[in-house]
């Protein structure tokens, strides 16, 4: 457990039968500790009954494999799992929601993301909001905090903060009450130019182009309504 906390592995592979603590107990400990709950666990076992598999998944195992397992199959299973995890992470970049609703995470990690997102929202006007402040709020070391964000969102801490800033900016631009410079400062960017550059990188168009697209969409919708 201490090794997992210290080194933050990308994946833990464990056997069901082990001395001191069996695989189910180990999995429960990993998944119930906020410092390690995000680390995927692959459980290997000679037990082939459906009851054993259910027990494994109830303990928090992400993957359950029965032995013997040859190396190519093990590698393929891990590869497919990583692909599925990457699809989940990409949702953070493409959805306008601050936190995608259909994330397949345990409750501990969902609560963690919600807590961190609320903290960023509450302090979003501060340009100096950084990993140090989030680490203090989460009571985590820099290493653990980075690993947890990277595993759950595919983003480092700095990019997670920027992602929330940009999503809030989208909401403000859609409301249309503030101009682009005001929106930039409202979501914590030090300068409007840096905001525009970050917005362009994230959404493939400038804030000005986005506002114009909103106006065009509204005009098209109105014209269609009048036509009907």
N, C-alpha and C positions, 0 to 999 in steps of 0.2 A: 504494500500500500504506500509506504513512504517513498519507494522508488518511483511509483507511478506519479505521485505528487511532485517529486523533484524533477523528473525527466520528461513528464508529459508526453508519453508515447502516442503515436498516431493510431495505434491499434494494440489491444492486449489479446493474446491467444492463451487460453488456459484450459487445463484438463479438468474433468469433473472430479476425478479421484486424486487428491493431493494430501500430503501430511499437514497437520495442524489445522488447516481450514479447507473444506472441499470447494469445488468450483462454484456451486450455487451460493454458498456463504460469501465467497470472495466477490462474486458478481454483485451481490446485494450491497456489500460494503462499498465497492467502487461506485455503484449507481446511486447510493444514498449520501455520498459526500460531494458537496458542491465543487470541491477542488478537482474532482475526477469524474463527475457524473457525465461529462460530455465525451469521455473516451470510449470508443466502440469496443465491445468485448465479444470475442469469438470463443464459443464454448465447445471443446472437443470431448466426446464421450463414447463409450462403448454401449451405452444404453440406447436401445432403438424403439422403445415403446412411445406411444403418443403422450402418455402421462409424463414421461421424463422430458420430452420436448416442451410440453406445456410448462413444466416446473422451471425449465431453463429460461424460457421467455418471460415467465412471471418474475424470475429473479433479476431480469433486466438485460439478459443476453441479447445482443443485436444479431448474432448469427449462431446457429446451432448445427454442428456437423457430427455425424456418427463415424466412428473409426471402424475399419482402417480407412484413411483418406490419403490418396496419392497426391504428390506435390502439384501436378498440373491442375487437378480439380481444386485444391486449396487456393492456388494462385488465382484461378478464374473466379472463384467465389469472392475472394477479397477484392479483385478488380471490379466485379459487377457491383459490389457493395459501395466501393468508392465512387463509381459512376452515379449511382442512385443518390449518394450524399451530395455530390456536386450539383445535381439537378435541384436539390432542395436549396442549396446555398445560392444558386443563380436567381432564385426568386427574390432575394433581397435586392438585387440590382434592377430587376425588370418590373416589379410591382410598385405601385404608388403607395401601398399600405406601409406604415412604419415597420410593422412586423407582419409578415404573411400569416394568414389565419390557419392554413392547413399544414403547419410544420409538424413532422412526425418525431417530436422530441418528448423526453420524459418531463413530468410536471416540474421537477426541480430546475431544469434548464429553461423551460418556458417562463417560469417565474423570474429567473435570472435575467433573461432578455427583456422581459417587461419592466423589471426594475431599472435596468441600465438605460432603456429607452426613455422611461419617465424622467430619469435624472438628466439625460441630455436635453430633453424638451424643456425642463424647468430651468436649465442654465444655457439655453441655446444662443442667447445674445452675447455670451462671453467668447471672444475670439481665442482666448487662451485655455479653453476647455481642452484637456488632454488626457493621455493614458494615466498620468499620475493621479489626477483628481478622480477618475473612474476607479482606479485601483484602490484608493482610499475609501471610496464609497462602497466598493464591493468587498473590502478587507482581503484583497488578494495581492500577491506579488506580481511584478511585471511579467514574469515568465508564465505563470498560471493564467493571468488575465489574457495575455496575447494568445496562448494556446486555446483557451476556451472560446474566444471570439472567432479565431480562425477556423476552429472545428465546427462551430454552430452557424456561422454566417459566411465563411469564406473570406472574411475581411479582417485586417488588422484593426487595432483599437482606433487609430487615427482615421482610417477609412470608414469605419463604422460611424464615427461621429460625423464625418463629412456626408455620409450617406443619409443620415437623419436630417442634417441641415438642408440638403438638396430636396428631400421629400417634403419637408415643411415649406421650402421655397415654392415648390410646385403648388401646394395648397394655397399659399398666399397669392401667387400669380393668378390662379384660377378665380380667387375671390375678387381680384381687380381693384382693391381698395388702396394699394400702395404701388408706387412706381418701382422700377427695377432696382435702383440704388437703395431705396428704402427697404425693399425685401432683402437685399444683400446684407445690410447691417442688422436687420431684424432677426436673421438666422445665424448671425455670428461671423460672417466673413469680414476680414479686415478691410478689404477694398472691393468695390464693384467689379473691377477688372478681374480679380482673382475669382470672384463669384461666377462671372461669365465664362471664364476659362474652365472652371470645374463643372459648370452646368453643361457646357458644350461637350466635354469629355464623357459625361454621364448619359446625356440624352441625345447627343448627335445633332443638336441645334442650339442656337444662342437663346438666352432669355427673351430677347426682342423678337426673334423668330417664333418662339413658343407663344408669346402674347398675341402676335399677329395671327397665328394659327387658331388660337382660341376665338378671336374676333371673327375670323373667316368662317369657322364652324358655326358660331352663333348666327351669323348673317345667312349662311346656307340653310340653317334650320328654320329661321324666320321666313325665308323665301319659300321654302317647301311648304310651311304651314299656310302661307297666304295662297299658294297655288292650289292646295287641296281645298 
